[in-house]
Amino acid sequence: MRIISGTHKSRQIHAPRNLPVRPTTDLAKEALFNILVNHFDLEDVTVLDLFAGTGNITYEFASRGARGVTSIDLELRCVNFIRKTVTDLGFEAVLSFRSDAFRFLRNCDTRYDIIFCDPPYELQGVEEIPLTVMKRTLLKPGGWLVVEHSREYNFEGFEGFLQKRKYGKVNFSIFSQPEA
């Protein structure tokens, strides 16, 4: 995996093979960030990265100067890898916590500009994520929730649904918090 742009552009990150993850492909990540940079000033955003895994998305936001990135994963090995990598890369605006993503959302009292969520494709209950984010108003006005998912999910009827993008086997559903 590599960081596509920013202060650490082209930097390769080598995650341990024993992490139970499926990182977002470089193709899909690059396409997603092309969309994001046309909608947000990434140096002025706060980000929540749920099911952070290797930290692939966290590092990309941090490299592009995000004001703050919070990465959440239930797997302690993933959290420890993210913390070590963040230290090695000198990213000061990143916090990484071990937590169940659903529980984190239910207890969260912070509002974010962007929430990125990449749950395991076989995980049950993924549809709860956009429902909880919108119900609890966890996005700032104009903020986006991006859910990476398999083709089996269709979020088009959900509150705040904005668009769906497909890149190979990767699907992104994007939700928007209405402007105030």
N, C-alpha and C positions, 0 to 999 in steps of 0.2 A: 504494500500500500504506500501511496505517496501523497504528500501535500501538494496541491495543484497550484496555489497562488499565495501571494503575501510574503511576509518576511522570511518564511522558510520554504519558499517555492522549490519544488522538485526534490525536497528532502524525503528520503525513503524511511519508512518506519517498519521495523521487523518485529511483529508480535510473536510471542511464543506459540508453538503449534498446538499446545494443549488447551488453549482457551476455547470454550464452547461458543463460538461466534460465527457469524456470516457477515463479514464487512460489506458495506455498500461498495459496489464496483466503481472503479475510477470513472468509467463512462457515465454511469448514472449520477455520480457525485458531481462531475464536471457540468453536466446538463442542469442539475438542480441549482448549483451555485451560479450558473449563467442567468437563471430565472431570478434568484434572490438578489444578485447585484443590480438588477434592473428595477427592483422594487424597494430595496433598503440600502442605506449607507451602512455597510457592515462594520464600520469603525464606531458606530453609534448604537449598536444593538446589545441587548442582553438575551442570552440564549439558554434554553434548557434542552439538554441532549438526554433523552430517555432510552433505556436499553443501550447504553453507550458502547458496550462491547470493548473493542480495541481502542476506542477513542478517535477513530477515523474522522468523524464529523466534528468532534470537539477541537481537534488540532487544526482543521481547516478554518473554522471560525476564529480561533485564537491567532493563527498565522495572518489572517486578514484584519486583525486589530479589534475584534469584538470587545466591547467594554467589559463584558463578563460572560463566562460560560460555566454553567453548572452541569456536570455529567453524573448520571445516575445509572447504576447497574447493580443487580442483585448478587452477581458473582464476585466474590472478594478478589480472586485472581485478576479479573478485569480491572477492578478499581485500583488495585496495587500497580498494575501495569500502566494505567493512565497516570496515576500520581508520579511514578518514576519517569515516564516519558515527558510529562509536563515540566518536571524539574530539570531534566536533561536539556529540554528545548528552551528553558527560561521563560515559559509562559506564566506570568504572575496573575492573570485575570481568570484563572481556571480553578474551580473547586470540584472535587470528585467525591461522591458519597456512595456507600453501599446501602441500597434500599430497594424494596419492591416498588416498581414504577407506579402501580395502581394506588398503593398506600401513600406514596409521595404526593401524587396528584390530589388525593382526598384531603391531605393535611397541609398542602402548600398554601402559603399566604402571599407569595410573590407573584407579580405579573411580569411576563416576558414579552419581548418583541417577536421572538421566534421560538417555537417549541418544535424540536425534531424528535420523531419517535420511530425507532426501527426495531419493533418486537420480533421475536422468532416467528417465522411464517406460520408455524403450526400452533402457536399460542391461542388458546381460547379466550374470548372476551375482549378482543382488540377493539371492537366497536364501542366499548365503554370509554375509551380514551377521548375521542372527540366529544362525546356526550359530557364527560366530566370537565374537560377543559372549557367548554362553552358554558355549562351550567355554573361553574365556579368563577367564570370570567378571569381565567389565568393568563389571558393575552391582553396586552395593552391595546387601545383602540388602533385599528389598522394592522395589528399583529397577525402572524400566520402560525398555524399548526400544520406541520408536514408529517404525514404518516406514510412510512414505507411499508408496503404489504404485497402479498401475492395477488394474483388475478382473481382469486375467489371472492375477494371483498369488493363491495360496491357501496360507496359512501354518499352517492349523489343526492339522496333524500335527507341527509343529515343537516342540522342547523349549521350555518356558516360555510357549507361546502362551496368552494370556489372553482376548482378544476382538478382534473386527473391527468397525469402525465405517465407515459410508459416508455421505458428504455430497456429493451431486451426483456428479461424476466422480472425486472424491477418496476414496480408501480408506486407512484407518489400520489396521494390524495392531499390536496391543499385546502385548508379551511382558513377563513379570515374572520377576525373579530371586527364587527362594524365600527366605523369611525364614530366618535362621540358626537 
